């Protein structure tokens, strides 16, 4: 458990620190959008690219946010509880989070498979088929805007982010189980 927590926390910490710079990427895209609309011909790609950058920013930064405990919680009763009672409550709620992220991950796999031209109802077998060569990529989904970018890259980023959040939620569950047993694994970084 301890090595899993250290491994997942280290990966999500590094990715989260890199994703912090994503804010400047979005600002650059939107600044270029404003400049091009004012002084040049408006760029077709800026609005959608800013949306894709925003999705990447918050989905890939989500595991880091979970790791830091930056999530919003209603602290009406929680602050008065003992550490053990907090750990029990956190363990229960993180199980609900794991269930929710599992559903999001599976739905994201289906959506990504659809964007790659798969029309069936088993996205996991489709992706394993892509890896083994028994499946092929079909007609790629594109946006309906004038720029018409392919949609699969942003969907793949979302699936990867959901996967990392799922790994981080499991790590948080392990930390809560250790706290219930009077131990402490994983160090929260600021």
C-alpha atoms as a printed R data frame, in Angstrom:
    type eleno elety resid chain resno       x      y       z
1   ATOM     1    CA   UNK     A     1   0.000  0.000   0.000
2   ATOM     2    CA   UNK     A     2   2.749  2.416   0.964
3   ATOM     3    CA   UNK     A     3   4.703  1.963  -2.267
4   ATOM     4    CA   UNK     A     4   1.504  2.376  -4.323
5   ATOM     5    CA   UNK     A     5   0.713  5.633  -2.504
6   ATOM     6    CA   UNK     A     6   4.249  6.960  -2.992
7   ATOM     7    CA   UNK     A     7   4.282  6.004  -6.688
8   ATOM     8    CA   UNK     A     8   0.852  7.457  -7.553
9   ATOM     9    CA   UNK     A     9   1.398 10.581  -5.452
10  ATOM    10    CA   UNK     A    10   4.766 11.215  -7.121
11  ATOM    11    CA   UNK     A    11   3.309 10.906 -10.633
12  ATOM    12    CA   UNK     A    12   0.288 13.094  -9.912
13  ATOM    13    CA   UNK     A    13   2.421 15.637  -8.052
14  ATOM    14    CA   UNK     A    14   4.706 16.088 -11.055
15  ATOM    15    CA   UNK     A    15   1.859 16.236 -13.566
16  ATOM    16    CA   UNK     A    16  -0.016 18.704 -11.347
17  ATOM    17    CA   UNK     A    17   3.000 20.981 -11.075
18  ATOM    18    CA   UNK     A    18   3.335 21.012 -14.871
19  ATOM    19    CA   UNK     A    19  -0.408 21.633 -15.319
20  ATOM    20    CA   UNK     A    20  -0.135 24.786 -13.212
21  ATOM    21    CA   UNK     A    21   1.484 26.391 -16.242
22  ATOM    22    CA   UNK     A    22  -1.583 25.541 -18.320
23  ATOM    23    CA   UNK     A    23  -3.182 28.739 -17.099
24  ATOM    24    CA   UNK     A    24  -0.575 30.700 -19.043
25  ATOM    25    CA   UNK     A    25  -1.223 28.599 -22.147
26  ATOM    26    CA   UNK     A    26  -4.913 29.505 -21.981
27  ATOM    27    CA   UNK     A    27  -4.069 33.152 -21.361
28  ATOM    28    CA   UNK     A    28  -1.766 33.136 -24.389
29  ATOM    29    CA   UNK     A    29  -4.432 31.611 -26.616
30  ATOM    30    CA   UNK     A    30  -7.070 34.084 -25.464
31  ATOM    31    CA   UNK     A    31  -4.635 37.005 -25.760
32  ATOM    32    CA   UNK     A    32  -3.876 35.987 -29.334
33  ATOM    33    CA   UNK     A    33  -7.614 35.725 -29.960
34  ATOM    34    CA   UNK     A    34  -8.133 39.299 -28.765
35  ATOM    35    CA   UNK     A    35  -5.186 40.644 -30.756
36  ATOM    36    CA   UNK     A    36  -6.165 38.819 -33.951
37  ATOM    37    CA   UNK     A    37  -9.778 39.998 -33.705
38  ATOM    38    CA   UNK     A    38  -8.697 43.585 -33.125
39  ATOM    39    CA   UNK     A    39  -5.827 44.014 -35.562
40  ATOM    40    CA   UNK     A    40  -5.950 41.092 -38.015
41  ATOM    41    CA   UNK     A    41  -8.411 38.578 -39.344
42  ATOM    42    CA   UNK     A    42  -9.992 36.631 -36.491
43  ATOM    43    CA   UNK     A    43  -8.490 33.195 -35.952
44  ATOM    44    CA   UNK     A    44 -10.902 30.297 -36.268
45  ATOM    45    CA   UNK     A    45  -9.034 28.053 -33.863
46  ATOM    46    CA   UNK     A    46  -8.690 30.207 -30.747
47  ATOM    47    CA   UNK     A    47 -12.014 29.643 -28.984
48  ATOM    48    CA   UNK     A    48 -11.989 25.871 -29.383
49  ATOM    49    CA   UNK     A    49  -8.298 25.604 -28.580
50  ATOM    50    CA   UNK     A    50  -8.878 27.599 -25.378
51  ATOM    51    CA   UNK     A    51 -11.665 25.157 -24.464
52  ATOM    52    CA   UNK     A    52  -9.370 22.188 -25.124
53  ATOM    53    CA   UNK     A    53  -6.620 23.811 -23.055
54  ATOM    54    CA   UNK     A    54  -9.108 24.406 -20.217
55  ATOM    55    CA   UNK     A    55 -10.218 20.769 -20.287
56  ATOM    56    CA   UNK     A    56  -6.590 19.646 -20.146
57  ATOM    57    CA   UNK     A    57  -5.860 22.096 -17.329
58  ATOM    58    CA   UNK     A    58  -8.610 21.007 -14.971
59  ATOM    59    CA   UNK     A    59  -8.784 17.299 -15.833
60  ATOM    60    CA   UNK     A    60  -5.031 16.738 -15.579
61  ATOM    61    CA   UNK     A    61  -4.804 19.003 -12.518
62  ATOM    62    CA   UNK     A    62  -7.635 17.167 -10.758
63  ATOM    63    CA   UNK     A    63  -5.501 14.365  -9.270
64  ATOM    64    CA   UNK     A    64  -3.080 16.931  -7.839
65  ATOM    65    CA   UNK     A    65  -5.996 18.812  -6.333
66  ATOM    66    CA   UNK     A    66  -7.275 15.607  -4.711
67  ATOM    67    CA   UNK     A    67  -3.776 14.909  -3.399
68  ATOM    68    CA   UNK     A    68  -3.508 18.323  -1.768
69  ATOM    69    CA   UNK     A    69  -6.989 18.085  -0.255
70  ATOM    70    CA   UNK     A    70  -8.031 21.241  -2.117
71  ATOM    71    CA   UNK     A    71 -11.516 19.946  -2.667
72  ATOM    72    CA   UNK     A    72 -14.453 21.809  -1.212
73  ATOM    73    CA   UNK     A    73 -16.038 20.193   1.803
74  ATOM    74    CA   UNK     A    74 -18.777 21.336   4.095
75  ATOM    75    CA   UNK     A    75 -17.099 21.762   7.444
76  ATOM    76    CA   UNK     A    76 -20.195 22.030   9.624
77  ATOM    77    CA   UNK     A    77 -19.452 18.967  11.768
78  ATOM    78    CA   UNK     A    78 -16.200 17.672  10.307
79  ATOM    79    CA   UNK     A    79 -13.798 20.031  12.099
80  ATOM    80    CA   UNK     A    80 -14.949 18.850  15.550
81  ATOM    81    CA   UNK     A    81 -14.405 15.148  14.828
82  ATOM    82    CA   UNK     A    82 -11.393 13.115  15.933
83  ATOM    83    CA   UNK     A    83  -8.763 12.123  13.363
84  ATOM    84    CA   UNK     A    84 -10.062  8.557  13.355
85  ATOM    85    CA   UNK     A    85 -13.662  9.614  12.775
86  ATOM    86    CA   UNK     A    86 -12.524 11.943   9.973
87  ATOM    87    CA   UNK     A    87 -10.576  9.060   8.416
88  ATOM    88    CA   UNK     A    88 -13.655  6.789   8.531
89  ATOM    89    CA   UNK     A    89 -15.815  9.464   6.948
90  ATOM    90    CA   UNK     A    90 -13.174 10.264   4.315
91  ATOM    91    CA   UNK     A    91 -12.763  6.544   3.518
92  ATOM    92    CA   UNK     A    92 -16.515  6.213   2.951
93  ATOM    93    CA   UNK     A    93 -16.756  9.317   0.777
94  ATOM    94    CA   UNK     A    94 -13.670  8.398  -1.252
95  ATOM    95    CA   UNK     A    95 -15.314  5.050  -2.035
96  ATOM    96    CA   UNK     A    96 -18.205  7.014  -3.528
97  ATOM    97    CA   UNK     A    97 -15.667  9.100  -5.454
98  ATOM    98    CA   UNK     A    98 -14.020  5.926  -6.765
99  ATOM    99    CA   UNK     A    99 -17.396  4.640  -7.946
100 ATOM   100    CA   UNK     A   100 -18.159  7.971  -9.644
101 ATOM   101    CA   UNK     A   101 -14.740  8.137 -11.307
102 ATOM   102    CA   UNK     A   102 -15.125  4.544 -12.480
103 ATOM   103    CA   UNK     A   103 -18.374  5.469 -14.212
104 ATOM   104    CA   UNK     A   104 -16.757  8.578 -15.742
105 ATOM   105    CA   UNK     A   105 -13.763  6.547 -16.894
106 ATOM   106    CA   UNK     A   106 -15.934  3.900 -18.564
107 ATOM   107    CA   UNK     A   107 -18.127  6.561 -20.184
108 ATOM   108    CA   UNK     A   108 -15.029  8.414 -21.348
109 ATOM   109    CA   UNK     A   109 -13.689  5.207 -22.910
110 ATOM   110    CA   UNK     A   110 -16.963  4.788 -24.804
111 ATOM   111    CA   UNK     A   111 -16.920  8.395 -25.958
112 ATOM   112    CA   UNK     A   112 -13.298  8.166 -27.062
113 ATOM   113    CA   UNK     A   113 -14.000  4.927 -28.927
114 ATOM   114    CA   UNK     A   114 -16.907  6.635 -30.670
115 ATOM   115    CA   UNK     A   115 -14.648  9.529 -31.686
116 ATOM   116    CA   UNK     A   116 -12.284  6.960 -33.210
117 ATOM   117    CA   UNK     A   117 -15.072  5.517 -35.338
118 ATOM   118    CA   UNK     A   118 -16.225  2.602 -33.163
119 ATOM   119    CA   UNK     A   119 -19.977  2.039 -33.198
120 ATOM   120    CA   UNK     A   120 -20.227 -0.967 -30.889
121 ATOM   121    CA   UNK     A   121 -21.082 -1.192 -27.225
122 ATOM   122    CA   UNK     A   122 -17.858 -2.640 -25.782
123 ATOM   123    CA   UNK     A   123 -15.181  0.078 -25.729
124 ATOM   124    CA   UNK     A   124 -12.742 -1.962 -23.639
125 ATOM   125    CA   UNK     A   125 -12.659 -4.794 -26.185
126 ATOM   126    CA   UNK     A   126 -12.288 -2.170 -28.933
127 ATOM   127    CA   UNK     A   127  -9.177 -0.673 -27.315
128 ATOM   128    CA   UNK     A   128  -7.673 -4.084 -26.620
129 ATOM   129    CA   UNK     A   129  -8.439 -4.912 -30.263
130 ATOM   130    CA   UNK     A   130  -6.582 -1.772 -31.345
131 ATOM   131    CA   UNK     A   131  -3.565 -2.908 -29.343
132 ATOM   132    CA   UNK     A   132  -3.630 -6.449 -30.753
133 ATOM   133    CA   UNK     A   133  -4.455 -5.376 -34.301
134 ATOM   134    CA   UNK     A   134  -7.859 -7.044 -34.534
135 ATOM   135    CA   UNK     A   135  -9.670 -3.665 -34.610
136 ATOM   136    CA   UNK     A   136  -9.107 -0.637 -36.817
137 ATOM   137    CA   UNK     A   137  -9.703  3.057 -36.411
138 ATOM   138    CA   UNK     A   138 -12.786  4.108 -38.338
139 ATOM   139    CA   UNK     A   139 -14.064  7.488 -39.451
140 ATOM   140    CA   UNK     A   140 -12.712 10.052 -36.991
141 ATOM   141    CA   UNK     A   141 -15.172 12.416 -35.307
142 ATOM   142    CA   UNK     A   142 -14.651 16.105 -35.961
143 ATOM   143    CA   UNK     A   143 -16.094 19.205 -34.372
144 ATOM   144    CA   UNK     A   144 -18.969 20.879 -36.177
145 ATOM   145    CA   UNK     A   145 -17.348 24.326 -36.087
146 ATOM   146    CA   UNK     A   146 -15.622 26.088 -38.971
147 ATOM   147    CA   UNK     A   147 -12.183 24.972 -37.726
148 ATOM   148    CA   UNK     A   148 -13.312 21.299 -37.558
149 ATOM   149    CA   UNK     A   149 -10.608 19.807 -35.308
150 ATOM   150    CA   UNK     A   150 -10.537 16.132 -34.484
151 ATOM   151    CA   UNK     A   151 -12.188 15.388 -31.163
152 ATOM   152    CA   UNK     A   152 -10.341 12.233 -30.118
153 ATOM   153    CA   UNK     A   153  -7.248 13.970 -28.638
154 ATOM   154    CA   UNK     A   154  -9.230 15.940 -26.053
155 ATOM   155    CA   UNK     A   155 -11.340 12.881 -25.248
156 ATOM   156    CA   UNK     A   156  -8.189 10.798 -24.789
157 ATOM   157    CA   UNK     A   157  -6.808 13.455 -22.430
158 ATOM   158    CA   UNK     A   158 -10.057 13.328 -20.460
159 ATOM   159    CA   UNK     A   159  -9.878  9.527 -20.163
160 ATOM   160    CA   UNK     A   160  -6.248  9.700 -19.046
161 ATOM   161    CA   UNK     A   161  -7.150 12.374 -16.483
162 ATOM   162    CA   UNK     A   162 -10.051 10.268 -15.155
163 ATOM   163    CA   UNK     A   163  -7.653  7.325 -14.876
164 ATOM   164    CA   UNK     A   164  -5.147  9.395 -12.897
165 ATOM   165    CA   UNK     A   165  -7.941 10.720 -10.653
166 ATOM   166    CA   UNK     A   166  -9.091  7.155 -10.056
167 ATOM   167    CA   UNK     A   167  -5.560  6.120  -9.092
168 ATOM   168    CA   UNK     A   168  -5.286  9.137  -6.789
169 ATOM   169    CA   UNK     A   169  -8.654  8.393  -5.158
170 ATOM   170    CA   UNK     A   170  -7.481  4.842  -4.435
171 ATOM   171    CA   UNK     A   171  -4.302  6.320  -2.960
172 ATOM   172    CA   UNK     A   172  -6.408  8.566  -0.717
173 ATOM   173    CA   UNK     A   173  -8.456  5.542   0.360
174 ATOM   174    CA   UNK     A   174  -5.250  3.739   1.352
175 ATOM   175    CA   UNK     A   175  -4.132  6.807   3.318
176 ATOM   176    CA   UNK     A   176  -7.478  6.876   5.145
177 ATOM   177    CA   UNK     A   177  -7.216  3.165   5.959
178 ATOM   178    CA   UNK     A   178  -3.731  3.768   7.374
179 ATOM   179    CA   UNK     A   179  -5.029  6.684   9.479
180 ATOM   180    CA   UNK     A   180  -7.802  4.474  10.849
181 ATOM   181    CA   UNK     A   181  -5.092  2.004  11.938
182 ATOM   182    CA   UNK     A   182  -3.079  4.818  13.553
183 ATOM   183    CA   UNK     A   183  -0.424  5.052  10.845
184 ATOM   184    CA   UNK     A   184   0.457  7.767   8.376
185 ATOM   185    CA   UNK     A   185   1.527  7.033   4.800
186 ATOM   186    CA   UNK     A   186   2.204  9.595   2.135
187 ATOM   187    CA   UNK     A   187   3.159 13.151   2.963
188 ATOM   188    CA   UNK     A   188   0.953 16.007   1.795
189 ATOM   189    CA   UNK     A   189   2.962 18.662  -0.003
190 ATOM   190    CA   UNK     A   190   2.027 22.298  -0.222
